[in-house]
């Protein structure tokens, strides 16, 4: 996280009432089981290498309450950095990036989550999947 992002997060936390902002490692979340009603991933999973996906999913399931919601936003094949790419991943400027198809998302999360809505953002600045999922009991 860049310093400017930290400052914005800190400023937002000071103005928010009844909300706590926490930061953790998605592969080793330091929270007790069933801690959250909602887990939001906006740009984390698409930086995780495939061999970490099982640990990632396990951690989400561990901290999310039964019936809780998972909000996911990840790169789609239409993301500008993947134009003309033959493979779904690359390393650019020292960062690993991967795009996901609808089938990838359903394959990774479909057993444990009911997909309520999944939309692909397209157009200028697009190239993202946005999914709202509910944890199955």
N, CA, C and O atoms as CSV, one atom per row, in Angstrom:
chain,resi,resn,atom,element,x,y,z
A,1,UNK,N,N,0.841,-1.162,0.000
A,1,UNK,CA,C,0.000,0.000,0.000
A,1,UNK,C,C,0.894,1.235,0.000
A,1,UNK,O,O,1.824,1.341,0.799
A,2,UNK,N,N,0.603,2.158,-0.896
A,2,UNK,CA,C,1.382,3.385,-0.967
A,2,UNK,C,C,1.042,4.310,0.200
A,2,UNK,O,O,-0.036,4.221,0.786
A,3,UNK,N,N,1.986,5.201,0.525
A,3,UNK,CA,C,1.781,6.130,1.642
A,3,UNK,C,C,0.540,6.987,1.452
A,3,UNK,O,O,-0.187,7.237,2.413
A,4,UNK,N,N,0.283,7.446,0.218
A,4,UNK,CA,C,-0.893,8.281,-0.022
A,4,UNK,C,C,-2.172,7.494,0.248
A,4,UNK,O,O,-3.150,8.052,0.747
A,5,UNK,N,N,-2.172,6.189,-0.081
A,5,UNK,CA,C,-3.338,5.357,0.195
A,5,UNK,C,C,-3.524,5.165,1.694
A,5,UNK,O,O,-4.650,5.182,2.189
A,6,UNK,N,N,-2.417,4.983,2.419
A,6,UNK,CA,C,-2.494,4.849,3.878
A,6,UNK,C,C,-3.072,6.104,4.515
A,6,UNK,O,O,-3.899,6.030,5.423
A,7,UNK,N,N,-2.624,7.263,4.025
A,7,UNK,CA,C,-3.131,8.525,4.585
A,7,UNK,C,C,-4.634,8.651,4.331
A,7,UNK,O,O,-5.380,9.067,5.218
A,8,UNK,N,N,-5.082,8.291,3.122
A,8,UNK,CA,C,-6.517,8.366,2.824
A,8,UNK,C,C,-7.297,7.404,3.708
A,8,UNK,O,O,-8.358,7.758,4.221
A,9,UNK,N,N,-6.779,6.179,3.894
A,9,UNK,CA,C,-7.443,5.205,4.733
A,9,UNK,C,C,-7.516,5.702,6.171
A,9,UNK,O,O,-8.555,5.577,6.819
A,10,UNK,N,N,-6.430,6.262,6.669
A,10,UNK,CA,C,-6.396,6.789,8.028
A,10,UNK,C,C,-7.390,7.935,8.175
A,10,UNK,O,O,-8.110,8.008,9.171
A,11,UNK,N,N,-7.434,8.827,7.194
A,11,UNK,CA,C,-8.374,9.948,7.242
A,11,UNK,C,C,-9.814,9.435,7.211
A,11,UNK,O,O,-10.666,9.943,7.941
A,12,UNK,N,N,-10.090,8.443,6.381
A,12,UNK,CA,C,-11.440,7.880,6.318
A,12,UNK,C,C,-11.818,7.235,7.637
A,12,UNK,O,O,-12.959,7.355,8.082
A,13,UNK,N,N,-10.878,6.555,8.264
A,13,UNK,CA,C,-11.139,5.893,9.540
A,13,UNK,C,C,-11.478,6.912,10.625
A,13,UNK,O,O,-12.324,6.645,11.480
A,14,UNK,N,N,-10.830,8.071,10.600
A,14,UNK,CA,C,-11.107,9.094,11.612
A,14,UNK,C,C,-12.522,9.656,11.459
A,14,UNK,O,O,-13.152,10.024,12.451
A,15,UNK,N,N,-13.020,9.724,10.227
A,15,UNK,CA,C,-14.354,10.282,9.995
A,15,UNK,C,C,-15.455,9.239,10.163
A,15,UNK,O,O,-16.604,9.600,10.418
A,16,UNK,N,N,-15.134,7.973,10.027
A,16,UNK,CA,C,-16.142,6.917,10.113
A,16,UNK,C,C,-16.494,6.629,11.565
A,16,UNK,O,O,-15.619,6.575,12.429
A,17,UNK,N,N,-17.764,6.450,11.820
A,17,UNK,CA,C,-18.229,6.113,13.163
A,17,UNK,C,C,-18.786,4.692,13.119
A,17,UNK,O,O,-19.591,4.354,12.251
A,18,UNK,N,N,-18.350,3.871,14.062
A,18,UNK,CA,C,-18.850,2.508,14.137
A,18,UNK,C,C,-18.227,1.564,13.130
A,18,UNK,O,O,-18.706,0.442,12.961
A,19,UNK,N,N,-17.173,1.992,12.460
A,19,UNK,CA,C,-16.491,1.171,11.464
A,19,UNK,C,C,-15.024,1.073,11.848
A,19,UNK,O,O,-14.402,2.069,12.217
A,20,UNK,N,N,-14.481,-0.120,11.761
A,20,UNK,CA,C,-13.063,-0.327,12.033
A,20,UNK,C,C,-12.391,-0.776,10.754
A,20,UNK,O,O,-12.871,-1.702,10.100
A,21,UNK,N,N,-11.301,-0.151,10.386
A,21,UNK,CA,C,-10.524,-0.520,9.224
A,21,UNK,C,C,-9.327,-1.350,9.681
A,21,UNK,O,O,-8.556,-0.919,10.539
A,22,UNK,N,N,-9.176,-2.537,9.106
A,22,UNK,CA,C,-8.082,-3.429,9.461
A,22,UNK,C,C,-7.370,-3.883,8.198
A,22,UNK,O,O,-7.973,-3.963,7.128
A,23,UNK,N,N,-6.116,-4.173,8.328
A,23,UNK,CA,C,-5.320,-4.655,7.208
A,23,UNK,C,C,-4.690,-5.975,7.620
A,23,UNK,O,O,-4.205,-6.101,8.744
A,24,UNK,N,N,-4.688,-6.969,6.719
A,24,UNK,CA,C,-4.105,-8.266,7.044
A,24,UNK,C,C,-3.620,-8.970,5.792
A,24,UNK,O,O,-3.853,-8.504,4.677
A,25,UNK,N,N,-2.947,-10.086,5.978
A,25,UNK,CA,C,-2.454,-10.907,4.885
A,25,UNK,C,C,-3.552,-11.898,4.508
A,25,UNK,O,O,-3.989,-12.674,5.358
A,26,UNK,N,N,-4.005,-11.888,3.266
A,26,UNK,CA,C,-5.110,-12.737,2.824
A,26,UNK,C,C,-4.805,-14.219,2.939
A,26,UNK,O,O,-5.726,-15.034,2.989
A,27,UNK,N,N,-3.529,-14.585,2.983
A,27,UNK,CA,C,-3.155,-15.991,3.086
A,27,UNK,C,C,-2.945,-16.436,4.530
A,27,UNK,O,O,-2.708,-17.615,4.794
A,28,UNK,N,N,-3.032,-15.489,5.461
A,28,UNK,CA,C,-2.849,-15.799,6.872
A,28,UNK,C,C,-3.591,-14.740,7.687
A,28,UNK,O,O,-2.976,-13.940,8.394
A,29,UNK,N,N,-4.892,-14.746,7.580
A,29,UNK,CA,C,-5.691,-13.712,8.227
A,29,UNK,C,C,-5.650,-13.857,9.749
A,29,UNK,O,O,-5.915,-14.937,10.276
A,30,UNK,N,N,-5.321,-12.780,10.451
A,30,UNK,CA,C,-5.154,-12.839,11.912
A,30,UNK,C,C,-6.455,-12.594,12.678
A,30,UNK,O,O,-6.459,-11.889,13.688
A,31,UNK,N,N,-7.553,-13.173,12.202
A,31,UNK,CA,C,-8.850,-12.949,12.816
A,31,UNK,C,C,-9.467,-14.279,13.238
A,31,UNK,O,O,-9.213,-15.305,12.607
A,32,UNK,N,N,-10.267,-14.272,14.291
A,32,UNK,CA,C,-10.925,-15.511,14.731
A,32,UNK,C,C,-11.926,-16.021,13.695
A,32,UNK,O,O,-12.360,-15.288,12.807
A,33,UNK,N,N,-12.273,-17.276,13.833
A,33,UNK,CA,C,-13.245,-17.916,12.956
A,33,UNK,C,C,-14.576,-17.154,13.004
A,33,UNK,O,O,-15.006,-16.700,14.064
A,34,UNK,N,N,-15.210,-17.026,11.849
A,34,UNK,CA,C,-16.536,-16.391,11.724
A,34,UNK,C,C,-16.553,-14.972,12.296
A,34,UNK,O,O,-17.481,-14.602,13.015
A,35,UNK,N,N,-15.545,-14.193,11.980
A,35,UNK,CA,C,-15.433,-12.823,12.493
A,35,UNK,C,C,-16.265,-11.807,11.718
A,35,UNK,O,O,-16.642,-10.773,12.269
A,36,UNK,N,N,-16.558,-12.088,10.443
A,36,UNK,CA,C,-17.112,-11.047,9.588
A,36,UNK,C,C,-18.409,-11.458,8.902
A,36,UNK,O,O,-18.603,-12.617,8.534
A,37,UNK,N,N,-19.286,-10.477,8.742
A,37,UNK,CA,C,-20.512,-10.649,7.961
A,37,UNK,C,C,-20.236,-10.436,6.477
A,37,UNK,O,O,-20.931,-10.986,5.622
A,38,UNK,N,N,-19.214,-9.632,6.178
A,38,UNK,CA,C,-18.853,-9.310,4.795
A,38,UNK,C,C,-17.341,-9.323,4.665
A,38,UNK,O,O,-16.627,-8.800,5.520
A,39,UNK,N,N,-16.861,-9.927,3.585
A,39,UNK,CA,C,-15.446,-9.859,3.218
A,39,UNK,C,C,-15.394,-9.225,1.833
A,39,UNK,O,O,-16.091,-9.656,0.914
A,40,UNK,N,N,-14.571,-8.208,1.697
A,40,UNK,CA,C,-14.431,-7.470,0.445
A,40,UNK,C,C,-13.028,-7.661,-0.100
A,40,UNK,O,O,-12.037,-7.398,0.581
A,41,UNK,N,N,-12.964,-8.124,-1.340
A,41,UNK,CA,C,-11.680,-8.230,-2.048
A,41,UNK,C,C,-11.783,-7.378,-3.297
A,41,UNK,O,O,-12.439,-7.752,-4.270
A,42,UNK,N,N,-11.140,-6.251,-3.260
A,42,UNK,CA,C,-11.100,-5.384,-4.428
A,42,UNK,C,C,-9.646,-5.295,-4.872
A,42,UNK,O,O,-8.926,-4.362,-4.516
A,43,UNK,N,N,-9.230,-6.291,-5.661
A,43,UNK,CA,C,-7.892,-6.245,-6.231
A,43,UNK,C,C,-6.839,-7.049,-5.508
A,43,UNK,O,O,-5.652,-6.759,-5.653
A,44,UNK,N,N,-7.221,-8.046,-4.737
A,44,UNK,CA,C,-6.229,-8.874,-4.059
A,44,UNK,C,C,-6.034,-10.207,-4.797
A,44,UNK,O,O,-4.906,-10.572,-5.129
A,45,UNK,N,N,-7.117,-10.923,-5.050
A,45,UNK,CA,C,-7.016,-12.254,-5.643
A,45,UNK,C,C,-6.264,-12.242,-6.966
A,45,UNK,O,O,-5.505,-13.170,-7.247
A,46,UNK,N,N,-6.455,-11.224,-7.775
A,46,UNK,CA,C,-5.781,-11.243,-9.083
A,46,UNK,C,C,-4.273,-11.019,-8.986
A,46,UNK,O,O,-3.579,-11.030,-10.002
A,47,UNK,N,N,-3.766,-10.817,-7.774
A,47,UNK,CA,C,-2.317,-10.759,-7.560
A,47,UNK,C,C,-1.789,-12.013,-6.856
A,47,UNK,O,O,-0.597,-12.101,-6.562
A,48,UNK,N,N,-2.667,-12.977,-6.586
A,48,UNK,CA,C,-2.269,-14.229,-5.943
A,48,UNK,C,C,-1.941,-15.277,-7.004
A,48,UNK,O,O,-2.695,-15.459,-7.961
A,49,UNK,N,N,-0.834,-15.951,-6.831
A,49,UNK,CA,C,-0.477,-17.021,-7.772
A,49,UNK,C,C,-1.388,-18.223,-7.531
A,49,UNK,O,O,-1.885,-18.437,-6.425
A,50,UNK,N,N,-1.592,-18.996,-8.588
A,50,UNK,CA,C,-2.564,-20.087,-8.555
A,50,UNK,C,C,-2.318,-21.061,-7.401
A,50,UNK,O,O,-3.275,-21.569,-6.818
A,51,UNK,N,N,-1.070,-21.328,-7.065
A,51,UNK,CA,C,-0.787,-22.277,-5.993
A,51,UNK,C,C,-1.250,-21.775,-4.620
A,51,UNK,O,O,-1.292,-22.556,-3.669
A,52,UNK,N,N,-1.601,-20.483,-4.497
A,52,UNK,CA,C,-2.078,-19.946,-3.216
A,52,UNK,C,C,-3.607,-19.878,-3.143
A,52,UNK,O,O,-4.151,-19.544,-2.090
A,53,UNK,N,N,-4.299,-20.184,-4.223
A,53,UNK,CA,C,-5.750,-20.011,-4.258
A,53,UNK,C,C,-6.475,-20.820,-3.188
A,53,UNK,O,O,-7.422,-20.323,-2.579
A,54,UNK,N,N,-6.048,-22.058,-2.950
A,54,UNK,CA,C,-6.719,-22.886,-1.938
A,54,UNK,C,C,-6.594,-22.249,-0.553
A,54,UNK,O,O,-7.571,-22.198,0.194
A,55,UNK,N,N,-5.406,-21.765,-0.206
A,55,UNK,CA,C,-5.204,-21.105,1.097
A,55,UNK,C,C,-6.021,-19.814,1.169
A,55,UNK,O,O,-6.596,-19.492,2.209
A,56,UNK,N,N,-6.067,-19.091,0.075
A,56,UNK,CA,C,-6.840,-17.851,0.014
A,56,UNK,C,C,-8.314,-18.145,0.312
A,56,UNK,O,O,-8.914,-17.519,1.185
A,57,UNK,N,N,-8.893,-19.108,-0.427
A,57,UNK,CA,C,-10.305,-19.473,-0.245
A,57,UNK,C,C,-10.552,-19.980,1.179
A,57,UNK,O,O,-11.545,-19.607,1.802
A,58,UNK,N,N,-9.662,-20.823,1.694
A,58,UNK,CA,C,-9.797,-21.358,3.044
A,58,UNK,C,C,-9.838,-20.232,4.078
A,58,UNK,O,O,-10.638,-20.282,5.013
A,59,UNK,N,N,-8.996,-19.229,3.921
A,59,UNK,CA,C,-8.974,-18.099,4.855
A,59,UNK,C,C,-10.250,-17.276,4.774
A,59,UNK,O,O,-10.780,-16.851,5.801
A,60,UNK,N,N,-10.748,-17.049,3.567
A,60,UNK,CA,C,-12.014,-16.320,3.408
A,60,UNK,C,C,-13.123,-17.087,4.125
A,60,UNK,O,O,-13.890,-16.509,4.894
A,61,UNK,N,N,-13.202,-18.394,3.867
A,61,UNK,CA,C,-14.246,-19.210,4.487
A,61,UNK,C,C,-14.115,-19.240,6.009
A,61,UNK,O,O,-15.122,-19.241,6.717
A,62,UNK,N,N,-12.912,-19.264,6.505
A,62,UNK,CA,C,-12.692,-19.334,7.946
A,62,UNK,C,C,-13.197,-18.082,8.660
A,62,UNK,O,O,-13.812,-18.190,9.722
A,63,UNK,N,N,-12.952,-16.907,8.104
A,63,UNK,CA,C,-13.312,-15.669,8.801
A,63,UNK,C,C,-14.723,-15.172,8.490
A,63,UNK,O,O,-15.240,-14.301,9.189
A,64,UNK,N,N,-15.346,-15.720,7.446
A,64,UNK,CA,C,-16.681,-15.270,7.039
A,64,UNK,C,C,-17.751,-16.105,7.734
A,64,UNK,O,O,-17.688,-17.334,7.730
A,65,UNK,N,N,-18.724,-15.438,8.324
A,65,UNK,CA,C,-19.830,-16.129,8.984
A,65,UNK,C,C,-20.672,-16.883,7.959
A,65,UNK,O,O,-20.727,-16.501,6.791
A,66,UNK,N,N,-21.328,-17.960,8.404
A,66,UNK,CA,C,-22.273,-18.667,7.549
A,66,UNK,C,C,-23.343,-17.676,7.092
A,66,UNK,O,O,-23.866,-16.909,7.901
A,67,UNK,N,N,-23.664,-17.691,5.824
A,67,UNK,CA,C,-24.640,-16.750,5.295
A,67,UNK,C,C,-24.061,-15.371,5.046
A,67,UNK,O,O,-24.777,-14.472,4.604
A,68,UNK,N,N,-22.759,-15.185,5.325
A,68,UNK,CA,C,-22.097,-13.901,5.095
A,68,UNK,C,C,-21.853,-13.661,3.612
A,68,UNK,O,O,-21.994,-14.566,2.789
A,69,UNK,N,N,-21.494,-12.453,3.295
A,69,UNK,CA,C,-21.313,-12.056,1.897
A,69,UNK,C,C,-19.840,-11.840,1.568
A,69,UNK,O,O,-19.056,-11.342,2.376
A,70,UNK,N,N,-19.506,-12.235,0.354
A,70,UNK,CA,C,-18.157,-12.055,-0.177
A,70,UNK,C,C,-18.288,-11.223,-1.448
A,70,UNK,O,O,-19.013,-11.597,-2.369
A,71,UNK,N,N,-17.592,-10.109,-1.493
A,71,UNK,CA,C,-17.599,-9.218,-2.644
A,71,UNK,C,C,-16.226,-9.298,-3.288
A,71,UNK,O,O,-15.211,-9.033,-2.643
A,72,UNK,N,N,-16.199,-9.663,-4.562
A,72,UNK,CA,C,-14.948,-9.881,-5.273
A,72,UNK,C,C,-14.886,-9.022,-6.527
A,72,UNK,O,O,-15.837,-8.981,-7.308
A,73,UNK,N,N,-13.774,-8.342,-6.716
A,73,UNK,CA,C,-13.499,-7.616,-7.962
A,73,UNK,C,C,-12.116,-8.025,-8.431
A,73,UNK,O,O,-11.121,-7.822,-7.735
A,74,UNK,N,N,-12.068,-8.609,-9.629
A,74,UNK,CA,C,-10.808,-9.097,-10.193
A,74,UNK,C,C,-10.731,-8.729,-11.674
A,74,UNK,O,O,-11.742,-8.430,-12.310
A,75,UNK,N,N,-9.510,-8.759,-12.205
A,75,UNK,CA,C,-9.319,-8.495,-13.622
A,75,UNK,C,C,-10.069,-9.516,-14.465
A,75,UNK,O,O,-10.094,-10.702,-14.134
A,76,UNK,N,N,-10.675,-9.064,-15.542
A,76,UNK,CA,C,-11.265,-9.949,-16.544
A,76,UNK,C,C,-10.310,-9.962,-17.750
A,76,UNK,O,O,-9.364,-9.176,-17.792
A,77,UNK,N,N,-10.553,-10.848,-18.729
A,77,UNK,CA,C,-9.689,-10.862,-19.917
A,77,UNK,C,C,-9.675,-9.536,-20.683
A,77,UNK,O,O,-8.777,-9.297,-21.491
A,78,UNK,N,N,-10.658,-8.680,-20.435
A,78,UNK,CA,C,-10.729,-7.391,-21.142
A,78,UNK,C,C,-9.899,-6.292,-20.489
A,78,UNK,O,O,-9.835,-5.177,-21.007
A,79,UNK,N,N,-9.264,-6.591,-19.360
A,79,UNK,CA,C,-8.443,-5.577,-18.708
A,79,UNK,C,C,-7.313,-5.167,-19.647
A,79,UNK,O,O,-6.681,-6.024,-20.265
A,80,UNK,N,N,-7.057,-3.893,-19.756
A,80,UNK,CA,C,-6.143,-3.335,-20.762
A,80,UNK,C,C,-4.745,-3.947,-20.754
A,80,UNK,O,O,-4.126,-4.051,-21.812
A,81,UNK,N,N,-4.234,-4.351,-19.606
A,81,UNK,CA,C,-2.888,-4.919,-19.546
A,81,UNK,C,C,-2.806,-6.329,-20.146
A,81,UNK,O,O,-1.714,-6.867,-20.330
A,82,UNK,N,N,-3.966,-6.919,-20.450
A,82,UNK,CA,C,-3.977,-8.267,-21.028
A,82,UNK,C,C,-4.352,-8.272,-22.507
A,82,UNK,O,O,-4.479,-9.344,-23.100
A,83,UNK,N,N,-4.530,-7.118,-23.106
A,83,UNK,CA,C,-4.880,-7.053,-24.523
A,83,UNK,C,C,-3.810,-7.759,-25.345
A,83,UNK,O,O,-2.625,-7.435,-25.259
A,84,UNK,N,N,-4.251,-8.739,-26.152
A,84,UNK,CA,C,-3.339,-9.476,-27.013
A,84,UNK,C,C,-2.555,-10.569,-26.309
A,84,UNK,O,O,-1.726,-11.224,-26.939
A,85,UNK,N,N,-2.788,-10.783,-25.032
A,85,UNK,CA,C,-2.046,-11.789,-24.268
A,85,UNK,C,C,-2.590,-13.186,-24.554
A,85,UNK,O,O,-3.801,-13.379,-24.669
A,86,UNK,N,N,-1.694,-14.146,-24.667
A,86,UNK,CA,C,-2.105,-15.535,-24.893
A,86,UNK,C,C,-2.285,-16.306,-23.592
A,86,UNK,O,O,-2.891,-17.378,-23.587
A,87,UNK,N,N,-1.777,-15.782,-22.513
A,87,UNK,CA,C,-1.908,-16.473,-21.232
A,87,UNK,C,C,-2.621,-15.547,-20.241
A,87,UNK,O,O,-2.615,-14.328,-20.415
A,88,UNK,N,N,-3.235,-16.126,-19.202
A,88,UNK,CA,C,-4.036,-15.323,-18.282
A,88,UNK,C,C,-3.245,-14.619,-17.181
A,88,UNK,O,O,-3.850,-14.069,-16.261
A,89,UNK,N,N,-1.941,-14.619,-17.242
A,89,UNK,CA,C,-1.147,-13.976,-16.210
A,89,UNK,C,C,0.103,-13.339,-16.828
A,89,UNK,O,O,0.504,-13.677,-17.942
A,90,UNK,N,N,0.700,-12.423,-16.091
A,90,UNK,CA,C,1.997,-11.851,-16.449
A,90,UNK,C,C,2.587,-11.166,-15.214
A,90,UNK,O,O,1.917,-10.934,-14.208
A,91,UNK,N,N,3.858,-10.860,-15.348
A,91,UNK,CA,C,4.544,-10.085,-14.308
A,91,UNK,C,C,5.001,-8.801,-14.975
A,91,UNK,O,O,5.779,-8.818,-15.928
A,92,UNK,N,N,4.506,-7.694,-14.458
A,92,UNK,CA,C,4.836,-6.383,-15.002
A,92,UNK,C,C,5.205,-5.466,-13.857
A,92,UNK,O,O,4.503,-5.414,-12.847
A,93,UNK,N,N,6.288,-4.751,-14.005
A,93,UNK,CA,C,6.759,-3.810,-12.984
A,93,UNK,C,C,6.842,-4.492,-11.616
A,93,UNK,O,O,6.512,-3.895,-10.592
A,94,UNK,N,N,7.284,-5.739,-11.618
A,94,UNK,CA,C,7.482,-6.485,-10.385
A,94,UNK,C,C,6.225,-7.040,-9.740
A,94,UNK,O,O,6.297,-7.625,-8.659
A,95,UNK,N,N,5.073,-6.870,-10.381
A,95,UNK,CA,C,3.812,-7.341,-9.803
A,95,UNK,C,C,3.211,-8.460,-10.654
A,95,UNK,O,O,3.143,-8.354,-11.879
A,96,UNK,N,N,2.780,-9.524,-9.994
A,96,UNK,CA,C,2.074,-10.612,-10.661
A,96,UNK,C,C,0.619,-10.198,-10.839
A,96,UNK,O,O,-0.014,-9.691,-9.912
A,97,UNK,N,N,0.104,-10.419,-12.032
A,97,UNK,CA,C,-1.294,-10.102,-12.315
A,97,UNK,C,C,-1.901,-11.251,-13.103
A,97,UNK,O,O,-1.242,-11.848,-13.954
A,98,UNK,N,N,-3.167,-11.560,-12.814
A,98,UNK,CA,C,-3.862,-12.626,-13.522
A,98,UNK,C,C,-5.290,-12.172,-13.787
A,98,UNK,O,O,-5.907,-11.501,-12.960
A,99,UNK,N,N,-5.804,-12.548,-14.953
A,99,UNK,CA,C,-7.220,-12.292,-15.189
A,99,UNK,C,C,-8.010,-13.564,-14.946
A,99,UNK,O,O,-7.472,-14.670,-14.998
A,100,UNK,N,N,-9.287,-13.387,-14.681
A,100,UNK,CA,C,-10.189,-14.489,-14.404
A,100,UNK,C,C,-11.350,-14.470,-15.384
A,100,UNK,O,O,-11.830,-13.410,-15.785
A,101,UNK,N,N,-11.786,-15.647,-15.757
A,101,UNK,CA,C,-13.007,-15.782,-16.544
A,101,UNK,C,C,-14.151,-16.062,-15.568
A,101,UNK,O,O,-13.923,-16.349,-14.394
A,102,UNK,N,N,-15.358,-15.975,-16.062
A,102,UNK,CA,C,-16.532,-16.337,-15.261
A,102,UNK,C,C,-16.376,-17.770,-14.743
A,102,UNK,O,O,-16.674,-18.055,-13.583
A,103,UNK,N,N,-15.911,-18.655,-15.605
A,103,UNK,CA,C,-15.732,-20.062,-15.240
A,103,UNK,C,C,-14.681,-20.227,-14.148
A,103,UNK,O,O,-14.838,-21.066,-13.260
A,104,UNK,N,N,-13.611,-19.438,-14.205
A,104,UNK,CA,C,-12.580,-19.484,-13.152
A,104,UNK,C,C,-13.191,-19.153,-11.787
A,104,UNK,O,O,-12.939,-19.841,-10.797
A,105,UNK,N,N,-13.982,-18.107,-11.754
A,105,UNK,CA,C,-14.583,-17.651,-10.494
A,105,UNK,C,C,-15.562,-18.694,-9.963
A,105,UNK,O,O,-15.549,-19.019,-8.776
A,106,UNK,N,N,-16.402,-19.210,-10.839
A,106,UNK,CA,C,-17.356,-20.236,-10.418
A,106,UNK,C,C,-16.640,-21.502,-9.971
A,106,UNK,O,O,-17.062,-22.140,-9.006
A,107,UNK,N,N,-15.570,-21.872,-10.651
A,107,UNK,CA,C,-14.807,-23.056,-10.270
A,107,UNK,C,C,-14.126,-22.902,-8.923
A,107,UNK,O,O,-14.025,-23.865,-8.162
A,108,UNK,N,N,-13.666,-21.720,-8.629
A,108,UNK,CA,C,-12.959,-21.470,-7.377
A,108,UNK,C,C,-13.901,-21.306,-6.184
A,108,UNK,O,O,-13.587,-21.740,-5.076
A,109,UNK,N,N,-15.055,-20.679,-6.414
A,109,UNK,CA,C,-15.936,-20.332,-5.302
A,109,UNK,C,C,-17.321,-20.970,-5.341
A,109,UNK,O,O,-18.036,-20.931,-4.340
A,110,UNK,N,N,-17.718,-21.553,-6.469
A,110,UNK,CA,C,-19.087,-22.044,-6.651
A,110,UNK,C,C,-19.537,-23.104,-5.660
A,110,UNK,O,O,-20.721,-23.165,-5.328
A,111,UNK,N,N,-18.637,-23.929,-5.186
A,111,UNK,CA,C,-19.018,-24.977,-4.233
A,111,UNK,C,C,-19.404,-24.380,-2.877
A,111,UNK,O,O,-20.317,-24.879,-2.219
A,112,UNK,N,N,-18.721,-23.327,-2.462
A,112,UNK,CA,C,-18.904,-22.755,-1.129
A,112,UNK,C,C,-19.790,-21.520,-1.092
A,112,UNK,O,O,-20.223,-21.094,-0.021
A,113,UNK,N,N,-20.063,-20.942,-2.260
A,113,UNK,CA,C,-20.820,-19.694,-2.321
A,113,UNK,C,C,-21.920,-19.767,-3.372
A,113,UNK,O,O,-21.764,-20.372,-4.433
A,114,UNK,N,N,-23.030,-19.133,-3.041
A,114,UNK,CA,C,-24.080,-18.890,-4.031
A,114,UNK,C,C,-23.737,-17.563,-4.690
A,114,UNK,O,O,-23.582,-16.547,-4.012
A,115,UNK,N,N,-23.619,-17.576,-6.007
A,115,UNK,CA,C,-23.323,-16.334,-6.717
A,115,UNK,C,C,-24.638,-15.589,-6.909
A,115,UNK,O,O,-25.517,-16.035,-7.646
A,116,UNK,N,N,-24.757,-14.466,-6.246
A,116,UNK,CA,C,-25.974,-13.660,-6.330
A,116,UNK,C,C,-25.958,-12.823,-7.598
A,116,UNK,O,O,-26.963,-12.717,-8.300
A,117,UNK,N,N,-24.809,-12.231,-7.882
A,117,UNK,CA,C,-24.676,-11.429,-9.098
A,117,UNK,C,C,-23.219,-11.393,-9.501
A,117,UNK,O,O,-22.324,-11.293,-8.661
A,118,UNK,N,N,-22.994,-11.478,-10.819
A,118,UNK,CA,C,-21.644,-11.347,-11.350
A,118,UNK,C,C,-21.736,-10.520,-12.627
A,118,UNK,O,O,-22.399,-10.902,-13.591
A,119,UNK,N,N,-21.063,-9.392,-12.608
A,119,UNK,CA,C,-21.091,-8.470,-13.739
A,119,UNK,C,C,-19.676,-8.207,-14.223
A,119,UNK,O,O,-18.741,-8.115,-13.428
A,120,UNK,N,N,-19.531,-8.087,-15.535
A,120,UNK,CA,C,-18.239,-7.697,-16.078
A,120,UNK,C,C,-18.298,-6.227,-16.453
A,120,UNK,O,O,-19.115,-5.807,-17.273
A,121,UNK,N,N,-17.425,-5.465,-15.841
A,121,UNK,CA,C,-17.298,-4.042,-16.151
A,121,UNK,C,C,-16.497,-3.941,-17.447
A,121,UNK,O,O,-15.391,-4.473,-17.546
A,122,UNK,N,N,-17.053,-3.268,-18.416
A,122,UNK,CA,C,-16.373,-3.115,-19.701
A,122,UNK,C,C,-16.311,-1.632,-20.055
A,122,UNK,O,O,-16.754,-0.777,-19.288
A,123,UNK,N,N,-15.762,-1.348,-21.211
A,123,UNK,CA,C,-15.682,0.044,-21.635
A,123,UNK,C,C,-14.432,0.704,-21.103
A,123,UNK,O,O,-13.509,0.033,-20.642
A,124,UNK,N,N,-14.405,2.019,-21.170
A,124,UNK,CA,C,-13.257,2.785,-20.731
A,124,UNK,C,C,-12.952,2.513,-19.263
A,124,UNK,O,O,-13.806,2.702,-18.397
A,125,UNK,N,N,-11.737,2.071,-18.995
A,125,UNK,CA,C,-11.341,1.769,-17.634
A,125,UNK,C,C,-11.869,0.457,-17.108
A,125,UNK,O,O,-11.695,0.147,-15.930
A,126,UNK,N,N,-12.521,-0.331,-17.973
A,126,UNK,CA,C,-13.134,-1.582,-17.555
A,126,UNK,C,C,-12.166,-2.742,-17.564
A,126,UNK,O,O,-10.948,-2.572,-17.503
A,127,UNK,N,N,-12.742,-3.921,-17.640
A,127,UNK,CA,C,-11.946,-5.132,-17.613
A,127,UNK,C,C,-11.889,-5.757,-16.241
A,127,UNK,O,O,-10.860,-6.303,-15.841
A,128,UNK,N,N,-13.001,-5.678,-15.510
A,128,UNK,CA,C,-13.104,-6.268,-14.170
A,128,UNK,C,C,-14.364,-7.113,-14.069
A,128,UNK,O,O,-15.394,-6.787,-14.660
A,129,UNK,N,N,-14.272,-8.199,-13.316
A,129,UNK,CA,C,-15.453,-8.920,-12.857
A,129,UNK,C,C,-15.772,-8.396,-11.463
A,129,UNK,O,O,-14.878,-8.220,-10.636
A,130,UNK,N,N,-17.045,-8.151,-11.213
A,130,UNK,CA,C,-17.536,-7.785,-9.884
A,130,UNK,C,C,-18.558,-8.846,-9.501
A,130,UNK,O,O,-19.563,-9.022,-10.190
A,131,UNK,N,N,-18.306,-9.548,-8.412
A,131,UNK,CA,C,-19.193,-10.629,-7.993
A,131,UNK,C,C,-19.645,-10.428,-6.553
A,131,UNK,O,O,-18.857,-10.077,-5.675
A,132,UNK,N,N,-20.923,-10.657,-6.341
A,132,UNK,CA,C,-21.495,-10.668,-4.999
A,132,UNK,C,C,-21.902,-12.102,-4.726
A,132,UNK,O,O,-22.706,-12.679,-5.458
A,133,UNK,N,N,-21.340,-12.677,-3.661
A,133,UNK,CA,C,-21.600,-14.069,-3.331
A,133,UNK,C,C,-22.025,-14.197,-1.874
A,133,UNK,O,O,-21.652,-13.389,-1.023
A,134,UNK,N,N,-22.812,-15.229,-1.612
A,134,UNK,CA,C,-23.273,-15.506,-0.255
A,134,UNK,C,C,-22.763,-16.878,0.157
A,134,UNK,O,O,-22.924,-17.856,-0.573
A,135,UNK,N,N,-22.151,-16.944,1.326
A,135,UNK,CA,C,-21.609,-18.204,1.801
A,135,UNK,C,C,-22.727,-19.201,2.092
A,135,UNK,O,O,-23.702,-18.902,2.782
A,136,UNK,N,N,-22.546,-20.391,1.541
A,136,UNK,CA,C,-23.533,-21.449,1.759
A,136,UNK,C,C,-23.410,-21.980,3.189
A,136,UNK,O,O,-22.329,-21.991,3.778
A,137,UNK,N,N,-24.542,-22.417,3.723
A,137,UNK,CA,C,-24.558,-22.987,5.083
A,137,UNK,C,C,-23.999,-24.386,5.075
A,137,UNK,O,O,-23.929,-25.029,6.122
